[in-house]
C-alpha cells in the first residue's frame, strides 16, 4: 500500500469519526431540549421532574411541595411554564 493511500484512509476514518461524534452530540442536545420543554410544560410534569412527594399548597400560579429529604420547595408558573422559584429564565440578557 502506498503511503498516500494510507494517509487518505486515515483521514477518511478521522473525518467519519468527527461527523459521527457531532451527530451524537446533536441528537443528545435535541433530546435534552425536548425533555426539559416537556418537564416545564405542565404542573404535573414539573412536580414529578423536581421529585416532589407531597403537595403542601397549590394555587393557579404557584405550589409548595416537599421532597423525599423533607425540604419544601416552591414552584411557580411563569409565561405558562413551571419553574423552581428563583430559577426563572431570563433569556439572552442574563449577566
Backbone as a chain_set.jsonl record, in Angstrom:
{"seq": "XXXXXXXXXXXXXXXXXXXXXXXXXXXXXXXXXXXXXXXXXXXXXXXXXXXXXXXXXXXXXXXXXXXXXXXXXXXXXXXXXXXXXXXXXXXXXXX", "coords": {"N": [[0.84, -1.167, 0.0], [0.532, 2.179, -0.807], [2.031, 5.082, 0.659], [0.572, 7.464, 0.469], [-2.036, 6.506, 0.015], [-2.573, 5.227, 2.45], [-2.455, 7.419, 4.154], [-4.642, 8.897, 3.18], [-6.735, 7.12, 3.761], [-6.625, 7.075, 6.569], [-7.372, 9.704, 7.104], [-9.995, 9.693, 6.165], [-11.197, 7.972, 7.997], [-10.847, 9.449, 10.34], [-12.335, 11.778, 9.685], [-14.904, 10.638, 9.377], [-15.298, 9.741, 11.992], [-15.366, 12.184, 13.389], [-17.651, 13.372, 12.263], [-19.636, 11.502, 13.049], [-19.458, 11.779, 15.837], [-20.238, 14.465, 16.145], [-22.87, 14.202, 15.245], [-23.989, 12.527, 17.222], [-23.76, 14.23, 19.452], [-25.449, 16.304, 18.609], [-27.952, 14.947, 18.487], [-28.211, 14.241, 21.198], [-28.385, 16.814, 22.294], [-30.777, 17.783, 21.147], [-32.569, 15.95, 22.259], [-32.272, 16.626, 24.972], [-33.275, 19.277, 25.032], [-35.968, 18.833, 24.265], [-36.763, 17.167, 26.379], [-36.569, 18.867, 28.649], [-38.346, 20.871, 27.877], [-40.763, 19.466, 27.915], [-40.852, 18.833, 30.645], [-41.226, 21.342, 31.854], [-43.686, 22.064, 30.876], [-46.244, 21.378, 32.039], [-47.908, 21.497, 35.255], [-48.042, 19.015, 36.57], [-46.035, 17.531, 35.249], [-43.742, 19.041, 35.935], [-43.796, 18.91, 38.692], [-43.29, 16.171, 39.107], [-40.797, 16.045, 37.824], [-39.158, 17.59, 39.5], [-39.099, 15.977, 41.68], [-40.986, 15.984, 43.676], [-42.831, 14.86, 46.506], [-44.923, 15.27, 48.229], [-47.673, 17.346, 48.151], [-48.029, 20.497, 49.447], [-49.239, 23.019, 49.266], [-51.219, 24.647, 46.779], [-51.86, 26.894, 44.142], [-53.214, 28.645, 41.291], [-50.95, 29.785, 40.23], [-48.67, 29.11, 41.674], [-46.979, 26.598, 43.67], [-46.287, 24.694, 46.602], [-44.206, 22.148, 47.6], [-43.064, 19.067, 49.124], [-39.957, 17.396, 49.21], [-38.336, 14.115, 49.085], [-36.363, 14.37, 50.996], [-37.478, 15.993, 52.852], [-37.298, 18.65, 52.498], [-38.876, 21.674, 51.655], [-40.034, 23.03, 48.656], [-40.712, 25.719, 46.395], [-42.609, 26.049, 43.544], [-43.213, 27.867, 40.598], [-45.477, 29.428, 38.266], [-44.661, 30.756, 35.187], [-45.046, 32.622, 32.391], [-46.768, 30.656, 31.265], [-45.37, 28.3, 31.852], [-43.768, 26.053, 34.159], [-41.543, 26.589, 36.871], [-38.762, 26.357, 39.161], [-38.932, 28.356, 42.015], [-37.189, 31.379, 41.916], [-35.524, 30.567, 39.944], [-36.044, 31.42, 37.371], [-36.259, 31.748, 33.779], [-34.16, 34.019, 31.982], [-33.513, 34.667, 29.472], [-31.414, 35.862, 26.76], [-30.32, 38.022, 28.016], [-29.107, 37.609, 30.443], [-26.707, 38.258, 32.921]], "CA": [[0.0, 0.0, 0.0], [1.292, 3.41, -0.886], [1.957, 5.96, 1.811], [-0.509, 8.42, 0.219], [-3.304, 5.799, 0.208], [-2.725, 5.025, 3.888], [-2.728, 8.758, 4.694], [-6.009, 9.241, 2.792], [-7.639, 6.248, 4.503], [-6.637, 7.543, 7.955], [-8.148, 10.942, 7.148], [-11.406, 9.328, 5.994], [-11.636, 7.425, 9.284], [-10.919, 10.585, 11.259], [-13.459, 12.603, 9.258], [-16.112, 9.895, 9.713], [-15.417, 9.763, 13.453], [-15.771, 13.539, 13.783], [-19.042, 13.542, 11.828], [-20.479, 10.686, 13.924], [-19.45, 12.406, 17.156], [-21.079, 15.662, 16.047], [-24.241, 13.726, 15.112], [-24.413, 12.06, 18.547], [-23.921, 15.428, 20.283], [-26.656, 16.972, 18.126], [-29.109, 14.157, 18.922], [-28.305, 14.404, 22.649], [-28.851, 18.173, 22.536], [-32.2, 17.852, 20.792], [-33.282, 15.182, 23.28], [-32.26, 17.424, 26.191], [-34.205, 20.398, 24.879], [-37.335, 18.31, 24.291], [-37.004, 16.65, 27.721], [-36.821, 19.985, 29.553], [-39.58, 21.528, 27.436], [-41.872, 18.664, 28.428], [-40.863, 18.956, 32.105], [-41.743, 22.653, 32.231], [-44.945, 22.347, 30.192], [-47.42, 21.283, 32.91], [-47.614, 21.399, 36.683], [-47.815, 17.615, 36.915], [-44.71, 17.144, 34.753], [-42.689, 19.708, 36.699], [-43.889, 18.337, 40.034], [-42.567, 14.901, 39.048], [-39.418, 16.339, 37.426], [-38.441, 18.094, 40.674], [-39.053, 14.935, 42.707], [-41.913, 16.282, 44.769], [-43.526, 13.687, 47.024], [-46.135, 15.679, 48.938], [-48.129, 18.69, 47.824], [-48.379, 21.223, 50.664], [-50.151, 24.105, 48.9], [-51.216, 24.905, 45.34], [-52.782, 27.857, 43.535], [-53.07, 28.618, 39.833], [-49.665, 30.335, 39.809], [-47.532, 28.555, 42.408], [-47.23, 25.441, 44.53], [-45.231, 24.325, 47.538], [-44.216, 20.705, 47.778], [-41.95, 18.526, 49.893], [-39.147, 16.358, 48.576], [-38.037, 12.97, 49.95], [-35.494, 14.822, 52.075], [-38.246, 16.821, 53.759], [-37.144, 20.043, 52.087], [-40.011, 22.256, 50.94], [-39.649, 23.898, 47.542], [-41.815, 26.453, 45.773], [-42.543, 26.1, 42.088], [-44.07, 28.975, 40.148], [-45.85, 29.472, 36.852], [-44.157, 31.963, 34.537], [-45.29, 32.55, 30.952], [-47.415, 29.353, 31.014], [-44.477, 27.177, 32.133], [-43.475, 25.914, 35.58], [-40.121, 26.697, 37.219], [-38.399, 26.478, 40.562], [-38.921, 29.765, 42.397], [-35.842, 31.929, 41.928], [-34.755, 29.993, 38.828], [-36.794, 31.742, 36.148], [-35.4, 32.052, 32.629], [-34.024, 35.453, 31.715], [-33.167, 34.84, 28.06], [-30.027, 36.185, 26.42], [-29.889, 39.208, 28.755], [-28.516, 37.237, 31.729], [-25.331, 38.745, 33.113]], "C": [[0.895, 1.243, 0.0], [1.056, 4.266, 0.358], [0.795, 6.951, 1.67], [-1.873, 7.762, 0.428], [-3.591, 5.586, 1.695], [-3.097, 6.344, 4.565], [-4.177, 9.15, 4.414], [-7.012, 8.405, 3.581], [-7.747, 6.701, 5.97], [-7.459, 8.824, 8.097], [-9.646, 10.675, 6.969], [-11.974, 8.794, 7.305], [-11.794, 8.55, 10.302], [-12.122, 11.47, 10.937], [-14.785, 11.937, 9.632], [-16.351, 9.909, 11.219], [-15.894, 11.125, 13.95], [-17.234, 13.772, 13.426], [-19.975, 12.745, 12.73], [-20.559, 11.28, 15.331], [-20.337, 13.64, 17.162], [-22.56, 15.27, 15.963], [-24.781, 13.271, 16.469], [-24.638, 13.244, 19.484], [-25.179, 16.186, 19.889], [-27.914, 16.254, 18.609], [-29.302, 14.301, 20.432], [-28.82, 15.796, 23.009], [-30.334, 18.334, 22.246], [-33.033, 17.12, 21.842], [-33.374, 15.994, 24.577], [-33.24, 18.573, 26.142], [-35.65, 19.908, 24.961], [-37.714, 17.799, 25.68], [-37.35, 17.79, 28.68], [-38.066, 20.769, 29.153], [-40.793, 20.783, 27.983], [-41.982, 18.817, 29.937], [-41.498, 20.268, 32.539], [-43.164, 22.905, 31.733], [-46.182, 22.292, 31.08], [-46.983, 21.186, 34.363], [-47.27, 19.959, 37.058], [-46.433, 17.146, 36.462], [-43.597, 17.76, 35.6], [-42.64, 19.196, 38.134], [-43.091, 17.029, 40.096], [-41.088, 15.119, 38.724], [-38.577, 16.783, 38.625], [-38.382, 17.07, 41.805], [-39.947, 15.216, 43.893], [-42.648, 15.008, 45.189], [-44.837, 14.041, 47.715], [-46.451, 17.121, 48.587], [-48.612, 19.356, 49.106], [-49.432, 22.284, 50.361], [-50.075, 24.312, 47.396], [-52.26, 25.949, 44.997], [-52.619, 27.736, 42.026], [-51.673, 29.05, 39.386], [-48.456, 29.826, 40.588], [-47.967, 27.344, 43.222], [-46.026, 25.248, 45.436], [-45.345, 22.821, 47.734], [-42.997, 20.285, 48.588], [-41.279, 17.422, 49.1], [-38.968, 15.194, 49.542], [-37.209, 13.368, 51.158], [-36.232, 15.636, 53.131], [-38.161, 18.299, 53.431], [-38.383, 20.494, 51.325], [-39.476, 23.167, 49.837], [-40.903, 24.556, 46.983], [-41.586, 26.447, 44.266], [-43.586, 27.113, 41.623], [-44.348, 28.87, 38.651], [-45.4, 30.812, 36.287], [-44.285, 31.769, 33.033], [-45.783, 31.161, 30.541], [-46.483, 28.152, 31.134], [-44.142, 27.189, 33.616], [-41.974, 25.881, 35.816], [-39.954, 26.659, 38.732], [-38.338, 27.957, 40.899], [-37.481, 30.255, 42.53], [-34.979, 31.428, 40.785], [-35.485, 30.234, 37.509], [-35.831, 32.037, 35.0], [-35.323, 33.563, 32.406], [-33.574, 35.706, 30.276], [-31.705, 35.205, 27.864], [-29.507, 37.377, 27.192], [-29.294, 38.883, 30.122], [-27.069, 37.712, 31.802], [-24.69, 37.986, 34.23]], "O": [[1.884, 1.318, 0.728], [0.016, 4.174, 1.01], [0.11, 7.243, 2.65], [-2.78, 8.397, 0.967], [-4.727, 5.749, 2.141], [-3.956, 6.375, 5.447], [-4.865, 9.669, 5.292], [-8.034, 8.928, 4.026], [-8.838, 6.708, 6.539], [-8.159, 9.008, 9.092], [-10.471, 11.366, 7.566], [-13.099, 9.124, 7.68], [-12.778, 8.587, 11.042], [-12.851, 11.868, 11.846], [-15.688, 12.598, 10.146], [-17.486, 10.071, 11.667], [-16.741, 11.198, 14.84], [-17.979, 14.327, 14.234], [-21.013, 13.265, 13.141], [-21.627, 11.278, 15.942], [-21.112, 13.837, 18.098], [-23.409, 15.939, 16.552], [-25.913, 13.598, 16.824], [-25.613, 13.255, 20.235], [-25.905, 16.665, 20.761], [-28.845, 16.899, 19.091], [-30.43, 14.465, 20.897], [-29.614, 15.936, 23.939], [-31.059, 18.956, 23.022], [-34.079, 17.613, 22.265], [-34.431, 16.042, 25.207], [-33.961, 18.819, 27.109], [-36.467, 20.51, 25.658], [-38.852, 17.974, 26.116], [-38.314, 17.692, 29.438], [-38.771, 21.282, 30.022], [-41.743, 21.404, 28.46], [-43.089, 18.92, 30.464], [-42.247, 20.288, 33.516], [-43.786, 23.884, 32.144], [-47.096, 23.094, 30.89], [-45.841, 20.838, 34.663], [-46.307, 19.72, 37.787], [-45.739, 16.447, 37.201], [-42.627, 17.086, 35.944], [-41.564, 19.066, 38.717], [-42.314, 16.811, 41.026], [-40.224, 14.449, 39.29], [-37.416, 16.394, 38.749], [-37.678, 17.285, 42.791], [-39.691, 14.735, 44.997], [-43.035, 14.191, 44.353], [-45.752, 13.22, 47.782], [-45.603, 18.005, 48.71], [-49.504, 18.839, 49.777], [-50.402, 22.433, 51.105], [-49.008, 24.172, 46.798], [-53.389, 25.908, 45.486], [-51.954, 26.82, 41.544], [-51.254, 28.717, 38.277], [-47.321, 30.089, 40.191], [-49.156, 27.103, 43.431], [-44.898, 25.592, 45.083], [-46.424, 22.289, 47.997], [-42.031, 21.035, 48.723], [-41.929, 16.629, 48.419], [-39.4, 15.271, 50.692], [-37.338, 12.77, 52.227], [-35.674, 15.936, 54.186], [-38.873, 19.112, 54.021], [-38.879, 19.78, 50.454], [-38.574, 23.974, 50.066], [-42.006, 24.019, 47.085], [-40.508, 26.794, 43.784], [-44.682, 27.205, 42.174], [-43.565, 28.306, 37.887], [-45.716, 31.868, 36.835], [-43.691, 30.85, 32.47], [-45.275, 30.568, 29.589], [-46.771, 27.093, 30.577], [-44.226, 28.234, 34.261], [-41.225, 25.243, 35.076], [-40.9, 26.901, 39.481], [-37.753, 28.736, 40.147], [-36.657, 29.613, 43.181], [-33.819, 31.823, 40.668], [-35.535, 29.359, 36.645], [-34.721, 32.52, 35.222], [-36.298, 34.286, 32.614], [-33.285, 36.845, 29.909], [-30.859, 34.894, 28.703], [-28.336, 37.725, 27.039], [-29.002, 39.799, 30.89], [-26.309, 37.574, 30.843], [-23.531, 38.235, 34.56]]}, "num_chains": 1, "name": "protein.A"}
